[in-house]
Amino acid sequence: MEMEENALEVAALAGHILLENGAEISRVEETMERIATHYGVESKNFFILSNGIFTSGSAGYAKVDFIPFKGAQLERVVAVNQLSREIAQDKYTLAEAQERLQAIRKMKTKPKWEQILGSALGSAGFCVIFGGGLLDAAASCLAGLLLWIFVAYVSAPYLTKTIGNLLGGFLTTLMCMAFCRMGFGNSLGNVIVGALIPLIPGIAFTNGIRDIADEDYIAGFTRLLDAMMIFFCIAAGVVLAFGIDYLIEGQILVLNGNEPNDITALIPFQALAAALGTIGFTILFGVPRKNYLQTTVVGTVGWVAYLLLVRYTVFGIIGSTFAATVIIAAMARLFAYFFKTPETVFLITGLFPLVPGGGIFWTTFFLVSKRFAMASHSGMTALGVTAAIVIGIVLVNSLPKRLFHPGKC
């Protein structure tokens, strides 16, 4: 009895670490099952939601863990995944496994200077992806750098998620307005969206999509709702900044969405922007440094494939998103096999350029600013892109495992 309880405690601890650091529901379930089964627990049940785990066993054992999402640290997900496989190979006693899990839970996050650099690179790259020019990208880069200083030293340690995102959107918008008025940046809309991209809840949104694709509808829609609330807070901060600017300047600034730049729209610039943006979020998501190059390759290939399809075929935005998602998901499965790393590391970072973060931001921004026709158009496009990503992931996940494990029947 005591052995079973200890084994379930270890399995629950592994699930706790995975869930609070950005793992998808199916991975949490699989890992907990693998650990409990290895240590001889036959009667077990795990019920996992987006922010909680219910564990039960025989003889009345039951435990409920509330697990608030603290932010992605995929390095811990990789470490727990590796540990679970080593447990299955009988390399750890139960006590050793618990000790190792506690050590993983205490792993340090990326240093603040590296996170600030990641935010700056991500902002610059995504400003170009959204249509900004080189000067716009430089302005977004500086604003993204200053934003993450605020996040690292003020928002994360002292503010709630709601207030932190609202203030982040507000302060960043004020910075971008000041930059553009000084001539540092040409397209205010592109500069703002690029600078705000580090606040976009990419992990919650992508995992929500993956959970829905895996038929975990409650967890999936919960995560998507959480992501939408963050979008709303960011947009509210932007609108608040515009309101204060109106009181000072006496005129209303109007943003109508992204404004493409002819030079940076060229494929080489877009490929470079995708590489910079992906590596920026690879850092922010806490991916192990050994995987930086691979995640950057997946994100860059996926974005270039999307651009080529949307520009030179009749697929359109939604069809091109679906095809690019298939490419990214297939690469993620192959890379997971070759580099012995969870698929989610490559999929989350690789999909980020395709995730309609900009579209959802503009939808919420237009809603908050009462421009309902533009909100409807932007929202329907974002909904179609989201559906295309879901279907693409489902299609690739339904393919036989042997297709992605060369040499295995």
N, C-alpha and C positions, 0 to 999 in steps of 0.2 A: 504493500500500500504506500509506504513512504517513498519507495523507489519510483512508483508511478507518479506521485505528486511532484517529486523533484524533476522527473523527466518533463512533465507538463509545464513546470515552472521555467525550465530552460527553453522549451519550445515557445512559450509565451513571451519570454524575454527576447528571443530572436525575432519573433513577429513584431514586437513593440519597436525594436530598433529599425526594422525594415519599414514599417508603416510611417513612423515619424520622420523618416529621411527620404521619402519620395518613391518607395516601391509600390508597384501596382498590387491590387488585391490578390490576383492569381499567384503571384510570386510569394506573397506572405503565406497563403494557404499551403502551397507546395512545400515551402521550407519548413513550416511547422509540422506538417505531416511527416516529412522525411526524418526530422530529428526525433519526434515522438516514437515513430515506428522503429527506428534503430535501437532505441533504448527499451524496447519491449512493451510499449503501451499499445494494447489492442483496442480497448474501448475508449475512444476519444472523439470529441466533437469540437470544431473550431468555427465560430461564427464571426466574420470579420466585416466591419463597416469602414468607412473612410476615416473615422476618428475613434475607433474602439475595437477591442477584441474580447469575445466571450469564449472562455475555455472551460470544458467540462470533461470529466472522466468517470470511472466507475466509483462506487461507494460514496456518491454524493459530492465528489470534488467539483468545485466550480470557482471560477475567477473572472472578474470583469475588469478590464483595463481601459481607462479613458486616455486617448492618445491625441493630443492636439498637434497639428502639423506645425513644426518649427521652422521649416525651410529645408530645401533639398541638400543633402550631403550624400551624393551617390557613392563616394568612397566607402562609406560605412555599409551601404547596400552590397557593394562588391565584396567587402570583407566578410559579411555574414553569409553571403552566397558561397564563398570559398570555404568557410568554416563548416557549413552544413554538408558540403560534399566530402570534406575530410572526416567529419563525424560518421558519414555513411561508409567510409573506408576504414572505420574502427581506429582512428588515430587519436581519439580523445576519450577519456573517461568522462562521466557525467560532471564531476567536480571541475575537471579541467576545461570542459566546454563552457560551463557557467563562468569560470574565471576569464576565459578568453572573450566571451560576450561582454562582460563588464568592461574589459579593456577596450573593445571596439566602441562601446557606448561613450567612452571618455576620449576617443580620438579627437585630436584638435582639428578645428576647421581650417580652411585656407587662411593664411595671414591676411590682415586687413589690407595691406598694401596690394596684395595680389587680387583681392576682390575688387578694390577700387580700380585697378588696371583693367580687370575683366569688364567692369561696368562701362569704362571709357571706350574700350574696343567694341563692346556690343552696341553701344549707342551710335558710334561712328558707322559701323557696318550696317546696322539696320536703318539708319537714316538714308544711306545710299539705296538699300533695298526698297525702301518706301518711296524713292524718287528724288531724294535730295542731291544737291550738287556737292562738289568738294568742299566749298566754304561752309555749306550747311553741315556737312559731316564733321568738320573741324569744330564748329560751334556745339553740335550735339555731343561730341567727344568730351569737351570741357564741361558741359552741363552734366553729362552722365558721370563724370569723375566727381564733381562737386555733390551730385545727388547721393552717390554711394558713401561719401564722407558723412553726409547727414544720416543715411541709413545705418552705417556701422557704429557711429558714435552717439547718435541721439535716438533715432526711431527704434532700432532693434532693442537696445537696453532699457528704454524708458517709456515708450509709447505703445498703446494697443495697435493692433493691425489696422483697424479702421482709421484711427487718427493719424497713424504713421503714413498710410497711403494718401490720405487727403492732404496732409501737409506736404508730403513729397511732391504730389502733383501741383500743388499751389506754388511752392518755392521754385520748383524747376521751371514752371511756366513763366514766372517773373524773371528768372535768369535768362530764359530764351528770348523774351520780349526785349530785355535790356541789350542782349547781344545783337539782335537784329536791328534795333534802333541805332546802335553804334556802327552798323555796317558789317558786323561779323555774323554773316548768314543772310541769305536772300529769301528763302521760303520759310516763313515762320511755322507753318503747319508741319512741314517735314522736320524742322529742327526740334520742335516740341515732341512729336511722336518718337523720333529717334532717341531723344534724351530720356523720355519716360519709359522706354522699352525695358530697362532693368526691373521696373516695378511690376511688369506684366506677369501674372501668375501662370507661367508656362508649364510648370510641373503639374499643378492642380488641373489645368485645362487638358493637357495631354493625357494624364492618367485618368481623368474623367472619361475622355474618349476611349481609352483602352479598356476601362472597366465596362463601359457600355458594350464595346465590341466583344468582351468576354462574358456578356450577359449578366454582369453584376450591376443591375440597373439602379438599385438604391444608392450604392456607393458612387456610381458614375454620375448620377444626377446631383447628388450632394456636393461632389467636388466641382462640378460645373457651376452650381449655384454659388458656391463659395468664390469661384473665380469671377463670376459676374458681379458679385458684391464688391470685389476689389476693383474691377473695371469702373464700377459706378463711383466709388470713392475717389479714384484717380481723376475721372472726368469732372466730378464735383469740385475738386481742387483746381482744375484748369479753369472752369467757369467762374469760380470765386476770384481767381487772379484776373480774369478778363473784366469782372465787375469792378474790382478795385482800380484797374487801369482806366476804366470808363469814368470813374469818379474823379480821377486825377487829370486825365487828358481831355475829357469832355467828348470823346467819340468812341464808338464801339468798333473793336477789331473783329473782323469776320473771317472765320476759317471754313474753307469749303472742301477739305480733304487733302489728299496728297497731290503734289504738283510735280510731274516727272521732269527730270533734267535730261536733255538730249545726250550729253557726254557720258554721264555716269550710267545711262541706260544701256550702254554697250556691254556686250557679254563679258569681256575681260574685267571691266570695272565691277560688274555684278558678281562675278566669281570671286574676286578679291574681297568684296564686301561680305559675301556669304561666309567666306573663310574667317574673316575678322569677327563677324557677328557670332558665328558658331563657337569659335575658340573663346570669345568673351563669356558666353553663357556656359561653356564647358567649365570655366573657372568658377563662375557664380553657383553652378549646380554641384560643385564639389566633386567633380570627376577625378579619378586618380591621374596623376601627371603622365603616367605611362600610356594612357589612352588619349591624350590630347590630339595627337596626329590623326588617329583613326576617326574620332568623332568629327574632326574638322573635315576630313575627306568625305564622310557620309553627308554632312550638311551641305558642303559645296556641290557635290555631285547631284544631290537631290534638287537644289535650287536651280542649278544650270539646266538640268533636265526639264524642270517646270517651265523655265523661260523659253527654251527651245520649242517645247510643245505648244505653249500658249501663243507664241509668235508665228510659228511656221506650220501649224496644223489647224484643223477645224475643231479641235477638242474644246476650246474655250477655257475659261478659268477653272470651272468645276471639273471638267474632264481631265485637264492637265494636272490639277491637284491630285486627282485619283491616281493617275499614271505615275506621278512623281512619288506619291506615298507608297505605291507598290515597290518601286525601285528602292526607296529608303528602307522599308520594312524588310525586303529581301536582303539588302546589304547588312542590316542590323543582325539578322539571323546568321548570316555567314560569318560576320565579324565575331559574333558571340561564340561561335564554334572555334574559329581559328585563334582567337586571343583569350579564350577561357574567361570571358567576362560576361555578366548578365546582358541580355539583349536590350533591356530597358535603358542602359547607359547610352547606347548608340541610337536607339529609337527616339528618345526624348530630345537629345541634342540635335539629331539629324532632322527631326520634324519641325524644330522650332522656327526656321524660316518660312515654313508653309502654314504654321498655325495662324489663324486670322486674328492675331493680336491687334494689329492696326485697324482692321475692319470692325472688330468689336469695340475698340476704343472710340472710333468715330461714331459708331451706333449709339453708345452710351453718351458721348459728348453731344450729339445732335438731340438726343432725348432730353438731356438735362437742360440744354439751351432752347428747347421747345421748337426744334426744326424737324417736325415729324415725318415729312415726306422724304427728306434725306436720310433720316434714321431708318425708315422702312427699307429703302433701297440698299443701304449699307448692311443692315441686319439680315436681309434675305440672302445677300451674297455671302456673308459670313456663315450663315446657317448651311448654305449649299456646300461651301468649302469644308465645314466641319463634317457633314454627312459623307463627303467624298473621302476624307481621311479615315473615318470609321470603316467604311466599306473596303478601302484599300488594306487596312490592317487586318480586318476579318478575312479577306481573301488570302493574304500571305500566311496568316496563322493557320488557315485550314489546309495548307499544302503539307504533304508528308514530310516528316522530319528528315528522311534520308536524302531529300533534295538539297539540304543545307549541311549535310555531314558527308563530305566526299569520302568515298572508300567504304562507307557503311551501307549495308543492305537493309 
